[in-house]
Amino acid sequence: MLRLGKITSINHDTGEATITDINDQEIDFPINLVSSQLILLQSIWFDIYLTPRGLEVYSITFFSISRQAIKSDHSIASGFL
């Protein structure tokens, strides 16, 4: 299931980070799941699945929206996500 969220904590000592989705649900994931550097409060798309231990993240896609990508009617111009 694809969700939108932000990285809300990063703990390099434990190797874990936390995503908070748009419903304020927190989901932990291993930092080594991604090859790029994590940035606190970075917006992401992420996929999850349900396991016996609970929800697990299995893919993360980073994105950003530039000010130029937002049209005057507040919609997002295509091609910028």
C-alpha positions, 0 to 999 in steps of 0.5 A: 500500500503506497503512502505519503509521509515524512521522516520524523526521526533518525537514530544512527545508533540503532540503525532505525528511522521513523516515518509519520504518514499523513494520518499521523501513524508512525512506522519504523524502518531500517536506515539501510533500506535506502542508499541515500542520506536521510533528511529529517522532515523529508517528504517521501512516498513509501510502500508498506505491507502487513507482517506478523510483527506489524506494518513494515516499510519495503520501499521509499521514494524521495521527492520534493516540490519546487515553488516553480512547480506550483501553479497560481491556482495551487495545483502542481504542474505535471512532471515535477514529482 
